[in-house]
Amino acid sequence: MNYKSISTGDREMFSAILKNSEVYKNYAASELTFQNLFVWGKVQNIQYFTKNNIIFVKNYFEDSHIILPPLCKTFDELDNALSAIEKMHEGFTMRGVPENIAKRYAARYNFLEDRNLAEYIYNTDDLISLAGAKFHDKKNLVRQFEKYCVSVSEYNAAEHYQKILSFQNAFNLPQEFQAVQLALDNFDALDMKCLVFSDGDKLIAFAAGFITEFNQGVIMFEKADRNYKGIYAALNNAFVKRFFVTCTSVNMQEDMGFEGLRKSKLSYNPISITKKYITYSCVREVN
């Protein structure tokens, strides 16, 4: 097995398997999408190799060796892939396991729900219209933000690249900075979407994401200057209106266990929270 780094040239292969897979046909998360794997590839040292039309993916993150669920088209291929992983690794930790796989292999592995990596799914029309009592506070925030005279524009590399990186750097999140930079450096190859708010020449917010093989909009990054009241609600609303109108749903990804982030994502009234599971380096013995 010769693991290698993911490149933009691998996108078609990853996307074709995910899109045409019976294993992932109802996949509502974003963790195994090509854009997500690629953008976080350097930060988490994500690598892969292929064998018999199966993509094996692993990463090293904070000194941990993690296996991701194999990408394959059939459950027979998944059975073979898991057997191969057991042979390759005496013990392994697999994270990001979708609920259907966790249920299918519950007798084989000890799965635990990983709430911190669960992903938040929203109705597209809800985020666009902000209609009804449950979105009253969000709509009010958007209206408050409208008093500011800001310009809204789609990403232009010549105008926004350095401004976004400087703005992102101010949040002091070095790993996320690398991911944002990689997304911008490969913007067209990844079919990224990005919206920018500016106050004069000053960039005050940006959001970036993409559309999956299943026509789901994914918001990967949202950063804004909180000195502008209502800016996050306005940014989210404007981004979805601009890029995700025809999407079946919108995914705001996980909260990673941060209480403030969890509260924020719940405040947008998700229609579902996609469960993911983890198994820690052990195979359950079968008598």
Phi and psi in degrees as GROMACS dihedral restraints (atoms count N, CA, C in turn):
[ dihedral_restraints ]
;  ai    aj    ak    al  type     phi  dphi    fc
    3     4     5     6     1  -117.1    20    10
    4     5     6     7     1    93.6    20    10
    6     7     8     9     1   -69.3    20    10
    7     8     9    10     1   145.4    20    10
    9    10    11    12     1  -143.2    20    10
   10    11    12    13     1   162.3    20    10
   12    13    14    15     1   -71.6    20    10
   13    14    15    16     1   152.9    20    10
   15    16    17    18     1   -79.9    20    10
   16    17    18    19     1   136.6    20    10
   18    19    20    21     1  -122.4    20    10
   19    20    21    22     1   164.2    20    10
   21    22    23    24     1   -62.1    20    10
   22    23    24    25     1   -26.0    20    10
   24    25    26    27     1   -68.0    20    10
   25    26    27    28     1   -12.6    20    10
   27    28    29    30     1   -88.0    20    10
   28    29    30    31     1    -4.4    20    10
   30    31    32    33     1   -58.1    20    10
   31    32    33    34     1   -47.2    20    10
   33    34    35    36     1   -59.4    20    10
   34    35    36    37     1   -40.7    20    10
   36    37    38    39     1   -65.7    20    10
   37    38    39    40     1   -48.2    20    10
   39    40    41    42     1   -61.4    20    10
   40    41    42    43     1   -46.9    20    10
   42    43    44    45     1   -65.2    20    10
   43    44    45    46     1   -40.3    20    10
   45    46    47    48     1   -63.5    20    10
   46    47    48    49     1   -41.7    20    10
   48    49    50    51     1   -68.2    20    10
   49    50    51    52     1   -45.4    20    10
   51    52    53    54     1   -63.7    20    10
   52    53    54    55     1   -43.0    20    10
   54    55    56    57     1   -69.7    20    10
   55    56    57    58     1   -32.1    20    10
   57    58    59    60     1  -106.5    20    10
   58    59    60    61     1    23.6    20    10
   60    61    62    63     1   -99.0    20    10
   61    62    63    64     1   133.0    20    10
   63    64    65    66     1   -73.2    20    10
   64    65    66    67     1   -24.5    20    10
   66    67    68    69     1   -69.0    20    10
   67    68    69    70     1   -39.9    20    10
   69    70    71    72     1  -112.4    20    10
   70    71    72    73     1    22.9    20    10
   72    73    74    75     1   -64.8    20    10
   73    74    75    76     1   -26.3    20    10
   75    76    77    78     1  -110.3    20    10
   76    77    78    79     1    26.6    20    10
   78    79    80    81     1   -67.8    20    10
   79    80    81    82     1   117.2    20    10
   81    82    83    84     1  -109.6    20    10
   82    83    84    85     1    -2.5    20    10
   84    85    86    87     1   -88.5    20    10
   85    86    87    88     1   178.5    20    10
   87    88    89    90     1  -121.1    20    10
   88    89    90    91     1    -6.7    20    10
   90    91    92    93     1   -58.5    20    10
   91    92    93    94     1   -36.9    20    10
   93    94    95    96     1   -96.5    20    10
   94    95    96    97     1     5.1    20    10
   96    97    98    99     1   -70.7    20    10
   97    98    99   100     1   152.1    20    10
   99   100   101   102     1   -60.5    20    10
  100   101   102   103     1   -45.7    20    10
  102   103   104   105     1   -58.6    20    10
  103   104   105   106     1   -43.1    20    10
  105   106   107   108     1   -65.6    20    10
  106   107   108   109     1   -45.3    20    10
  108   109   110   111     1   -62.5    20    10
  109   110   111   112     1   -41.6    20    10
  111   112   113   114     1   -69.0    20    10
  112   113   114   115     1   -47.8    20    10
  114   115   116   117     1   -63.4    20    10
  115   116   117   118     1   -36.0    20    10
  117   118   119   120     1   -94.3    20    10
  118   119   120   121     1     6.0    20    10
  120   121   122   123     1   -60.3    20    10
  121   122   123   124     1   -44.7    20    10
  123   124   125   126     1   -73.5    20    10
  124   125   126   127     1   -40.9    20    10
  126   127   128   129     1   -62.0    20    10
  127   128   129   130     1   -44.0    20    10
  129   130   131   132     1  -102.7    20    10
  130   131   132   133     1     7.1    20    10
  132   133   134   135     1    51.5    20    10
  133   134   135   136     1    52.3    20    10
  135   136   137   138     1   -77.9    20    10
  136   137   138   139     1   130.0    20    10
  138   139   140   141     1  -135.5    20    10
  139   140   141   142     1   163.6    20    10
  141   142   143   144     1  -150.3    20    10
  142   143   144   145     1   164.3    20    10
  144   145   146   147     1  -146.9    20    10
  145   146   147   148     1   159.5    20    10
  147   148   149   150     1  -116.9    20    10
  148   149   150   151     1   146.9    20    10
  150   151   152   153     1  -155.7    20    10
  151   152   153   154     1   126.8    20    10
  153   154   155   156     1    53.4    20    10
  154   155   156   157     1    44.4    20    10
  156   157   158   159     1    65.1    20    10
  157   158   159   160     1    22.0    20    10
  159   160   161   162     1  -115.5    20    10
  160   161   162   163     1   135.8    20    10
  162   163   164   165     1  -102.3    20    10
  163   164   165   166     1   119.3    20    10
  165   166   167   168     1   -98.6    20    10
  166   167   168   169     1   129.1    20    10
  168   169   170   171     1  -126.6    20    10
  169   170   171   172     1   136.6    20    10
  171   172   173   174     1  -141.3    20    10
  172   173   174   175     1   166.1    20    10
  174   175   176   177     1  -150.3    20    10
  175   176   177   178     1   160.4    20    10
  177   178   179   180     1  -116.2    20    10
  178   179   180   181     1   117.6    20    10
  180   181   182   183     1  -136.7    20    10
  181   182   183   184     1   120.8    20    10
  183   184   185   186     1    52.5    20    10
  184   185   186   187     1    47.7    20    10
  186   187   188   189     1    67.0    20    10
  187   188   189   190     1    15.4    20    10
  189   190   191   192     1  -107.7    20    10
  190   191   192   193     1   137.7    20    10
  192   193   194   195     1   -96.4    20    10
  193   194   195   196     1   113.8    20    10
  195   196   197   198     1  -120.8    20    10
  196   197   198   199     1   136.6    20    10
  198   199   200   201     1  -101.0    20    10
  199   200   201   202     1   137.7    20    10
  201   202   203   204     1  -101.2    20    10
  202   203   204   205     1   156.9    20    10
  204   205   206   207     1   -56.1    20    10
  205   206   207   208     1   134.3    20    10
  207   208   209   210     1   -61.6    20    10
  208   209   210   211     1   142.9    20    10
  210   211   212   213     1   -93.3    20    10
  211   212   213   214     1   119.4    20    10
  213   214   215   216     1  -153.8    20    10
  214   215   216   217     1   168.5    20    10
  216   217   218   219     1   -93.7    20    10
  217   218   219   220     1   -28.7    20    10
  219   220   221   222     1  -126.8    20    10
  220   221   222   223     1   161.5    20    10
  222   223   224   225     1   -71.2    20    10
  223   224   225   226     1   -27.9    20    10
  225   226   227   228     1   -63.0    20    10
  226   227   228   229     1   -42.2    20    10
  228   229   230   231     1   -65.1    20    10
  229   230   231   232     1   -37.2    20    10
  231   232   233   234     1   -65.5    20    10
  232   233   234   235     1   -41.4    20    10
  234   235   236   237     1   -56.8    20    10
  235   236   237   238     1   -47.0    20    10
  237   238   239   240     1   -65.0    20    10
  238   239   240   241     1   -39.1    20    10
  240   241   242   243     1   -65.4    20    10
  241   242   243   244     1   -43.1    20    10
  243   244   245   246     1   -66.1    20    10
  244   245   246   247     1   -38.5    20    10
  246   247   248   249     1   -63.4    20    10
  247   248   249   250     1   -39.4    20    10
  249   250   251   252     1   -65.3    20    10
  250   251   252   253     1   -40.5    20    10
  252   253   254   255     1   -63.1    20    10
  253   254   255   256     1   -41.4    20    10
  255   256   257   258     1   -61.7    20    10
  256   257   258   259     1   -34.6    20    10
  258   259   260   261     1   -75.6    20    10
  259   260   261   262     1   -35.1    20    10
  261   262   263   264     1   -74.5    20    10
  262   263   264   265     1   -31.4    20    10
  264   265   266   267     1  -128.1    20    10
  265   266   267   268     1   121.0    20    10
  267   268   269   270     1   -58.0    20    10
  268   269   270   271     1   -38.9    20    10
  270   271   272   273     1  -142.8    20    10
  271   272   273   274     1   147.8    20    10
  273   274   275   276     1  -149.5    20    10
  274   275   276   277     1   155.6    20    10
  276   277   278   279     1  -111.4    20    10
  277   278   279   280     1   126.0    20    10
  279   280   281   282     1  -117.0    20    10
  280   281   282   283     1   126.0    20    10
  282   283   284   285     1  -118.8    20    10
  283   284   285   286     1   170.1    20    10
  285   286   287   288     1    70.0    20    10
  286   287   288   289     1    25.8    20    10
  288   289   290   291     1   -79.1    20    10
  289   290   291   292     1   121.7    20    10
  291   292   293   294     1   -63.3    20    10
  292   293   294   295     1   157.8    20    10
  294   295   296   297     1   -61.4    20    10
  295   296   297   298     1   -38.3    20    10
  297   298   299   300     1   -64.6    20    10
  298   299   300   301     1   -35.4    20    10
  300   301   302   303     1   -72.7    20    10
  301   302   303   304     1   -41.0    20    10
  303   304   305   306     1   -60.6    20    10
  304   305   306   307     1   -40.7    20    10
  306   307   308   309     1   -68.7    20    10
  307   308   309   310     1   -40.3    20    10
  309   310   311   312     1   -65.5    20    10
  310   311   312   313     1   -34.4    20    10
  312   313   314   315     1  -111.5    20    10
  313   314   315   316     1    26.3    20    10
  315   316   317   318     1   -63.5    20    10
  316   317   318   319     1   -28.8    20    10
  318   319   320   321     1   -81.5    20    10
  319   320   321   322     1    -9.9    20    10
  321   322   323   324     1  -103.7    20    10
  322   323   324   325     1   -35.1    20    10
  324   325   326   327     1  -128.8    20    10
  325   326   327   328     1   157.5    20    10
  327   328   329   330     1   -92.3    20    10
  328   329   330   331     1    98.7    20    10
  330   331   332   333     1   -95.2    20    10
  331   332   333   334     1   140.0    20    10
  333   334   335   336     1  -123.2    20    10
  334   335   336   337     1   139.0    20    10
  336   337   338   339     1   -68.2    20    10
  337   338   339   340     1   133.3    20    10
  339   340   341   342     1  -106.7    20    10
  340   341   342   343     1    85.0    20    10
  342   343   344   345     1   -60.7    20    10
  343   344   345   346     1   -33.3    20    10
  345   346   347   348     1   -65.2    20    10
  346   347   348   349     1   -22.4    20    10
  348   349   350   351     1  -105.3    20    10
  349   350   351   352     1     5.7    20    10
  351   352   353   354     1   -64.0    20    10
  352   353   354   355     1   144.3    20    10
  354   355   356   357     1  -109.7    20    10
  355   356   357   358     1   143.7    20    10
  357   358   359   360     1   -95.3    20    10
  358   359   360   361     1   124.6    20    10
  360   361   362   363     1  -114.1    20    10
  361   362   363   364     1   136.5    20    10
  363   364   365   366     1  -128.7    20    10
  364   365   366   367     1   152.6    20    10
  366   367   368   369     1   -73.7    20    10
  367   368   369   370     1   127.7    20    10
  369   370   371   372     1   -59.6    20    10
  370   371   372   373     1   -46.6    20    10
  372   373   374   375     1   -61.6    20    10
  373   374   375   376     1   -34.9    20    10
  375   376   377   378     1   -59.5    20    10
  376   377   378   379     1   -46.4    20    10
  378   379   380   381     1   -71.1    20    10
  379   380   381   382     1   -24.4    20    10
  381   382   383   384     1   -81.8    20    10
  382   383   384   385     1   -48.0    20    10
  384   385   386   387     1   -85.5    20    10
  385   386   387   388     1   -29.7    20    10
  387   388   389   390     1    49.8    20    10
  388   389   390   391     1    41.8    20    10
  390   391   392   393     1   -88.0    20    10
  391   392   393   394     1   151.8    20    10
  393   394   395   396     1    90.8    20    10
  394   395   396   397     1   169.2    20    10
  396   397   398   399     1   -63.5    20    10
  397   398   399   400     1   -35.2    20    10
  399   400   401   402     1   -69.8    20    10
  400   401   402   403     1   -16.0    20    10
  402   403   404   405     1  -110.9    20    10
  403   404   405   406     1    13.3    20    10
  405   406   407   408     1   -57.9    20    10
  406   407   408   409     1   -45.3    20    10
  408   409   410   411     1   -64.4    20    10
  409   410   411   412     1   -39.9    20    10
  411   412   413   414     1   -65.5    20    10
  412   413   414   415     1   -43.7    20    10
  414   415   416   417     1   -64.0    20    10
  415   416   417   418     1   -37.5    20    10
  417   418   419   420     1   -65.1    20    10
  418   419   420   421     1   -38.5    20    10
  420   421   422   423     1   -65.6    20    10
  421   422   423   424     1   -40.7    20    10
  423   424   425   426     1   -61.6    20    10
  424   425   426   427     1   -42.5    20    10
  426   427   428   429     1   -64.9    20    10
  427   428   429   430     1   -37.6    20    10
  429   430   431   432     1   -65.8    20    10
  430   431   432   433     1   -36.6    20    10
  432   433   434   435     1   -68.9    20    10
  433   434   435   436     1   -28.4    20    10
  435   436   437   438     1   -63.5    20    10
  436   437   438   439     1   -14.3    20    10
  438   439   440   441     1   -72.4    20    10
  439   440   441   442     1   -20.4    20    10
  441   442   443   444     1   -80.5    20    10
  442   443   444   445     1   143.3    20    10
  444   445   446   447     1   -92.7    20    10
  445   446   447   448     1    82.6    20    10
  447   448   449   450     1  -114.5    20    10
  448   449   450   451     1   155.4    20    10
  450   451   452   453     1  -101.2    20    10
  451   452   453   454     1   146.1    20    10
  453   454   455   456     1  -119.3    20    10
  454   455   456   457     1   127.2    20    10
  456   457   458   459     1  -147.3    20    10
  457   458   459   460     1   152.8    20    10
  459   460   461   462     1   -75.7    20    10
  460   461   462   463     1   155.9    20    10
  462   463   464   465     1   -58.6    20    10
  463   464   465   466     1   131.6    20    10
  465   466   467   468     1  -128.7    20    10
  466   467   468   469     1   117.7    20    10
  468   469   470   471     1   -56.7    20    10
  469   470   471   472     1   -45.4    20    10
  471   472   473   474     1   -62.2    20    10
  472   473   474   475     1   -34.6    20    10
  474   475   476   477     1   -92.0    20    10
  475   476   477   478     1   -33.7    20    10
  477   478   479   480     1  -113.3    20    10
  478   479   480   481     1   -17.6    20    10
  480   481   482   483     1   -53.9    20    10
  481   482   483   484     1   -58.3    20    10
  483   484   485   486     1   -66.6    20    10
  484   485   486   487     1   -35.6    20    10
  486   487   488   489     1   -64.0    20    10
  487   488   489   490     1   -42.3    20    10
  489   490   491   492     1   -64.3    20    10
  490   491   492   493     1   -44.8    20    10
  492   493   494   495     1   -64.3    20    10
  493   494   495   496     1   -40.5    20    10
  495   496   497   498     1   -65.2    20    10
  496   497   498   499     1   -41.2    20    10
  498   499   500   501     1   -65.2    20    10
  499   500   501   502     1   -46.2    20    10
  501   502   503   504     1   -63.0    20    10
  502   503   504   505     1   -39.2    20    10
  504   505   506   507     1   -61.4    20    10
  505   506   507   508     1   -29.8    20    10
  507   508   509   510     1   -66.7    20    10
  508   509   510   511     1   -17.3    20    10
  510   511   512   513     1   -83.3    20    10
  511   512   513   514     1    -6.9    20    10
  513   514   515   516     1    56.6    20    10
  514   515   516   517     1    48.1    20    10
  516   517   518   519     1  -123.9    20    10
  517   518   519   520     1    82.1    20    10
  519   520   521   522     1   -58.7    20    10
  520   521   522   523     1   -37.1    20    10
  522   523   524   525     1   -69.1    20    10
  523   524   525   526     1   -43.0    20    10
  525   526   527   528     1   -65.6    20    10
  526   527   528   529     1   -35.9    20    10
  528   529   530   531     1   -58.0    20    10
  529   530   531   532     1   -45.3    20    10
  531   532   533   534     1   -61.9    20    10
  532   533   534   535     1   -39.9    20    10
  534   535   536   537     1   -66.2    20    10
  535   536   537   538     1   -43.2    20    10
  537   538   539   540     1   -62.0    20    10
  538   539   540   541     1   -44.0    20    10
  540   541   542   543     1   -62.4    20    10
  541   542   543   544     1   -41.8    20    10
  543   544   545   546     1   -65.6    20    10
  544   545   546   547     1   -37.8    20    10
  546   547   548   549     1   -63.3    20    10
  547   548   549   550     1   -42.4    20    10
  549   550   551   552     1   -71.1    20    10
  550   551   552   553     1   -38.3    20    10
  552   553   554   555     1   -65.8    20    10
  553   554   555   556     1   -23.2    20    10
  555   556   557   558     1  -123.1    20    10
  556   557   558   559     1    34.7    20    10
  558   559   560   561     1   -54.5    20    10
  559   560   561   562     1   -51.6    20    10
  561   562   563   564     1   -72.4    20    10
  562   563   564   565     1   -40.4    20    10
  564   565   566   567     1   -63.8    20    10
  565   566   567   568     1   -27.3    20    10
  567   568   569   570     1   -97.0    20    10
  568   569   570   571     1    -3.2    20    10
  570   571   572   573     1    53.8    20    10
  571   572   573   574     1    46.3    20    10
  573   574   575   576     1   -73.5    20    10
  574   575   576   577     1   155.3    20    10
  576   577   578   579     1  -119.9    20    10
  577   578   579   580     1   140.5    20    10
  579   580   581   582     1  -150.3    20    10
  580   581   582   583     1   135.1    20    10
  582   583   584   585     1  -122.4    20    10
  583   584   585   586     1   140.8    20    10
  585   586   587   588     1  -125.8    20    10
  586   587   588   589     1   135.0    20    10
  588   589   590   591     1  -104.6    20    10
  589   590   591   592     1   133.5    20    10
  591   592   593   594     1  -131.8    20    10
  592   593   594   595     1   143.9    20    10
  594   595   596   597     1  -113.9    20    10
  595   596   597   598     1    96.3    20    10
  597   598   599   600     1    68.6    20    10
  598   599   600   601     1  -127.0    20    10
  600   601   602   603     1   -89.0    20    10
  601   602   603   604     1    -2.0    20    10
  603   604   605   606     1   -93.5    20    10
  604   605   606   607     1   123.1    20    10
  606   607   608   609     1   -77.1    20    10
  607   608   609   610     1   127.2    20    10
  609   610   611   612     1  -118.6    20    10
  610   611   612   613     1    -6.9    20    10
  612   613   614   615     1  -170.4    20    10
  613   614   615   616     1   153.1    20    10
  615   616   617   618     1  -152.9    20    10
  616   617   618   619     1   152.8    20    10
  618   619   620   621     1  -135.5    20    10
  619   620   621   622     1   145.4    20    10
  621   622   623   624     1  -142.9    20    10
  622   623   624   625     1   146.7    20    10
  624   625   626   627     1  -171.0    20    10
  625   626   627   628     1  -161.1    20    10
  627   628   629   630     1  -158.8    20    10
  628   629   630   631     1   173.5    20    10
  630   631   632   633     1  -113.1    20    10
  631   632   633   634     1   129.8    20    10
  633   634   635   636     1   -78.9    20    10
  634   635   636   637     1   176.5    20    10
  636   637   638   639     1   -63.9    20    10
  637   638   639   640     1   -19.6    20    10
  639   640   641   642     1  -101.9    20    10
  640   641   642   643     1    18.3    20    10
  642   643   644   645     1    60.9    20    10
  643   644   645   646     1    36.3    20    10
  645   646   647   648     1  -104.2    20    10
  646   647   648   649     1   131.6    20    10
  648   649   650   651     1   -82.3    20    10
  649   650   651   652     1   133.1    20    10
  651   652   653   654     1  -118.6    20    10
  652   653   654   655     1   124.7    20    10
  654   655   656   657     1   -97.3    20    10
  655   656   657   658     1   110.3    20    10
  657   658   659   660     1   -88.6    20    10
  658   659   660   661     1   -42.1    20    10
  660   661   662   663     1  -133.7    20    10
  661   662   663   664     1   136.0    20    10
  663   664   665   666     1  -141.4    20    10
  664   665   666   667     1   119.2    20    10
  666   667   668   669     1  -136.8    20    10
  667   668   669   670     1   136.5    20    10
  669   670   671   672     1  -152.4    20    10
  670   671   672   673     1   157.5    20    10
  672   673   674   675     1   -85.5    20    10
  673   674   675   676     1   110.3    20    10
  675   676   677   678     1   -69.9    20    10
  676   677   678   679     1    -6.4    20    10
  678   679   680   681     1   -66.7    20    10
  679   680   681   682     1   -16.3    20    10
  681   682   683   684     1   -99.1    20    10
  682   683   684   685     1   105.5    20    10
  684   685   686   687     1   -61.0    20    10
  685   686   687   688     1   131.2    20    10
  687   688   689   690     1    84.7    20    10
  688   689   690   691     1     6.9    20    10
  690   691   692   693     1   -66.6    20    10
  691   692   693   694     1   -38.1    20    10
  693   694   695   696     1   -68.0    20    10
  694   695   696   697     1   -41.9    20    10
  696   697   698   699     1   -63.4    20    10
  697   698   699   700     1   -40.4    20    10
  699   700   701   702     1   -68.3    20    10
  700   701   702   703     1   -39.3    20    10
  702   703   704   705     1   -64.0    20    10
  703   704   705   706     1   -47.1    20    10
  705   706   707   708     1   -60.7    20    10
  706   707   708   709     1   -46.1    20    10
  708   709   710   711     1   -62.7    20    10
  709   710   711   712     1   -45.6    20    10
  711   712   713   714     1   -67.1    20    10
  712   713   714   715     1   -39.2    20    10
  714   715   716   717     1   -64.7    20    10
  715   716   717   718     1   -46.8    20    10
  717   718   719   720     1   -65.1    20    10
  718   719   720   721     1   -42.0    20    10
  720   721   722   723     1   -60.9    20    10
  721   722   723   724     1   -38.4    20    10
  723   724   725   726     1   -75.2    20    10
  724   725   726   727     1   -40.4    20    10
  726   727   728   729     1  -117.6    20    10
  727   728   729   730     1   -22.9    20    10
  729   730   731   732     1  -116.3    20    10
  730   731   732   733     1    18.9    20    10
  732   733   734   735     1   -55.8    20    10
  733   734   735   736     1   -39.3    20    10
  735   736   737   738     1   -92.8    20    10
  736   737   738   739     1     4.2    20    10
  738   739   740   741     1   -77.2    20    10
  739   740   741   742     1   146.6    20    10
  741   742   743   744     1   -71.0    20    10
  742   743   744   745     1   -27.9    20    10
  744   745   746   747     1  -161.8    20    10
  745   746   747   748     1   172.0    20    10
  747   748   749   750     1  -126.0    20    10
  748   749   750   751     1   134.4    20    10
  750   751   752   753     1  -112.4    20    10
  751   752   753   754     1   123.0    20    10
  753   754   755   756     1  -102.3    20    10
  754   755   756   757     1    15.2    20    10
  756   757   758   759     1    62.7    20    10
  757   758   759   760     1  -159.5    20    10
  759   760   761   762     1   -94.2    20    10
  760   761   762   763     1   169.9    20    10
  762   763   764   765     1  -103.2    20    10
  763   764   765   766     1    -6.5    20    10
  765   766   767   768     1    57.2    20    10
  766   767   768   769     1    18.8    20    10
  768   769   770   771     1    87.2    20    10
  769   770   771   772     1     2.0    20    10
  771   772   773   774     1   -80.7    20    10
  772   773   774   775     1   121.7    20    10
  774   775   776   777     1   -58.7    20    10
  775   776   777   778     1   -43.9    20    10
  777   778   779   780     1   -63.9    20    10
  778   779   780   781     1   -41.2    20    10
  780   781   782   783     1   -67.5    20    10
  781   782   783   784     1   -38.8    20    10
  783   784   785   786     1   -63.2    20    10
  784   785   786   787     1   -44.6    20    10
  786   787   788   789     1   -61.2    20    10
  787   788   789   790     1   -41.9    20    10
  789   790   791   792     1   -63.4    20    10
  790   791   792   793     1   -46.2    20    10
  792   793   794   795     1   -66.7    20    10
  793   794   795   796     1   -37.4    20    10
  795   796   797   798     1   -67.4    20    10
  796   797   798   799     1   -28.9    20    10
  798   799   800   801     1   -67.4    20    10
  799   800   801   802     1   -15.1    20    10
  801   802   803   804     1   -91.3    20    10
  802   803   804   805     1     7.7    20    10
  804   805   806   807     1    57.6    20    10
  805   806   807   808     1    68.7    20    10
  807   808   809   810     1   -63.1    20    10
  808   809   810   811     1   147.8    20    10
  810   811   812   813     1   -85.6    20    10
  811   812   813   814     1   -18.1    20    10
  813   814   815   816     1  -161.5    20    10
  814   815   816   817     1   158.8    20    10
  816   817   818   819     1  -123.4    20    10
  817   818   819   820     1   111.6    20    10
  819   820   821   822     1   -73.6    20    10
  820   821   822   823     1   117.6    20    10
  822   823   824   825     1   -75.7    20    10
  823   824   825   826     1   144.4    20    10
  825   826   827   828     1  -134.1    20    10
  826   827   828   829     1   155.3    20    10
  828   829   830   831     1  -128.1    20    10
  829   830   831   832     1   162.5    20    10
  831   832   833   834     1  -136.3    20    10
  832   833   834   835     1   144.2    20    10
  834   835   836   837     1  -125.8    20    10
  835   836   837   838     1   132.8    20    10
  837   838   839   840     1  -100.0    20    10
  838   839   840   841     1    92.0    20    10
  840   841   842   843     1    50.8    20    10
  841   842   843   844     1    29.4    20    10
  843   844   845   846     1  -145.5    20    10
  844   845   846   847     1   144.7    20    10
  846   847   848   849     1  -108.3    20    10
  847   848   849   850     1   126.8    20    10
  849   850   851   852     1   -68.0    20    10
  850   851   852   853     1   131.7    20    10
  852   853   854   855     1   -72.2    20    10
  853   854   855   856     1   137.0    20    10
  855   856   857   858     1  -114.3    20    10
  856   857   858   859     1   120.9    20    10
